[in-house]
Amino acid sequence: MIRVGIVGAAGYAGGELMRLLLGHEGVLLTNLVSRTHAGKSVSQVYPGYYGYDLPHFQELSADELADGCDVVFLASPSGTAWPLIKELISVNPDMKIIDIGSDLRLKDPLLYREWYGYTHGAPELLSESVYGLTELHAKEISDARLVANPGCYPTATILAFAPLVRFGLVSTNSIIVNALSGVSGAGRTLGQGYHFPECNENMRAYGLLRHRHIPEIEQELAASARAGGHDEVVSLNFTPHLVPLNRGILMTGYADLRYDSEGDSVFTCVNQGAGIDQDPGINCDPCINHVQGVNLDAWGLTEVYKSFYHGKKFIRILPPDQIPQTKAVAGSNYCDISVRVDGRTGRLLVMSAIDNLVKGAAGQAIQNMNLMFGEPEDRGLNLAPIWP
Ligand SMILES: NC(=O)c1ccc[n+]([C@@H]2O[C@H](COP(=O)([O-])OP(=O)(O)OC[C@H]3O[C@@H](n4cnc5c(N)ncnc54)[C@H](OP(=O)(O)O)[C@@H]3O)[C@@H](O)[C@H]2O)c1
């Protein structure tokens, strides 16, 4: 059994980890940390857990976590995780850590000052950690000790744009993203803007031009572009909105197509890149991630996405007659994606939907834990969406 500790277990992301891990037969929840609720039973904080056999919440102690756990999930605010990670690995260098917050996500430590307003005190952790977008980095995650679980908006955005930038199909300085999030994305900690009369029956944008997820999305899409041989800067316009839902993120993104959507037919292949259709001259048979002779219309691009995410069970590429929606993924680890082409403007439209607390946080963190411990990636995550 994998012995698991959760820091921030009384928060929304930590609480969702508890819920999902209770359905994972390979783990034992040993340490649930809540500084505010230490000593209380879980059901005193989350009444739905009445009758469950869970440890009581406990104080934060690096020694106890390092002693009692094989893996610790950190679900605490930005800037609080890196000192604890340093302490944990100094006490037990063999332990594995998955940070659901942002303290391991950005490779350039200076970006923390610029975007988060604090100085990152452990840049060595940034060079060691692996960005845990499972579908894109499974091999590195399997070998990792420290995993940076992606942010919720970045998960929805990067998964939707990764095939496009990897194959050089869009101009990387033309990407525009609008994303809507349910209120649980802001966490359980109270704030006036999240008070029921203020956010119910209301929608508003926030974080204009300076949302903290921008450098994370740019960093990872640039890495995807580089993996495809395109050494390009990615610059993004990103506008998040708060909408009156408990859970869910809906991302709508746009970018300029580099090929002629009416005339060009292209090949795309994770081994060979992409180009105007021709005999690529290399036989990569039996490559399963290869598409040849497709037009850059919605149906052709759908085939490109399907081949890129071939075998990735939590990514559902919807046909062009369906539209991603938050209710279709609620409570599940799915990311639904669908793509369209506007032949009139030469722009592409891509949409994605996730549950912010599952694929956007706890579910993806468990996917990563499974890989880090050699377990099947989907263990404990075979959850059908909740509808209605
Ligand atoms: N909500 C989402 O959809 C979502 C998605 C992706 C990522 N995330 C990230 O996950 C993290 C947790 O988010 P959340 O939504 O669960 O927030 P939350 O509901 O406000 O919970 C945060 C928890 O962190 C704990 N905490 C606060 N300061 C701490 C410290 N200095 N040391 C240790 N623990 C501390 C608090 O627990 P105690 O006071 O009880 O100890 C609190 O329960 C954040 O970094 C967030 O950005 C959230």
The ligand as an ORCA input file, in Angstrom:
! r2SCAN-3c Opt
* xyz 0 1
  N      -9.553     24.877     -6.051
  C      -9.120     24.480     -7.244
  O      -9.912     24.242     -8.175
  C      -7.641     24.284     -7.478
  C      -7.242     23.711     -8.706
  C      -5.878     23.543     -8.960
  C      -4.962     23.943     -8.016
  N      -5.367     24.508     -6.849
  C      -4.345     24.911     -5.879
  O      -4.420     24.043     -4.763
  C      -4.036     24.756     -3.595
  C      -5.176     24.641     -2.574
  O      -6.322     25.248     -3.136
  P      -7.765     25.080     -2.513
  O      -8.693     25.533     -3.555
  O      -7.927     23.735     -1.944
  O      -7.692     26.161     -1.359
  P      -8.451     26.166      0.059
  O      -9.746     25.467     -0.055
  O      -8.427     27.565      0.518
  O      -7.491     25.285      0.969
  C      -6.151     25.640      1.215
  C      -5.690     24.921      2.453
  O      -4.303     25.250      2.643
  C      -4.023     25.228      4.020
  N      -2.966     26.198      4.310
  C      -3.030     27.567      4.256
  N      -1.823     28.092      4.564
  C      -0.993     27.052      4.817
  C       0.375     26.960      5.199
  N       1.119     28.058      5.362
  N       0.907     25.733      5.367
  C       0.153     24.630      5.201
  N      -1.138     24.649      4.843
  C      -1.707     25.852      4.658
  C      -5.319     25.579      4.739
  O      -5.480     24.576      5.662
  P      -5.457     24.729      7.241
  O      -5.614     26.160      7.650
  O      -6.613     23.897      7.628
  O      -4.143     24.128      7.608
  C      -6.413     25.394      3.685
  O      -7.334     24.386      4.046
  C      -3.760     26.210     -4.024
  O      -2.379     26.379     -4.228
  C      -4.505     26.315     -5.336
  O      -3.956     27.273     -6.191
  C      -6.698     24.671     -6.540
*
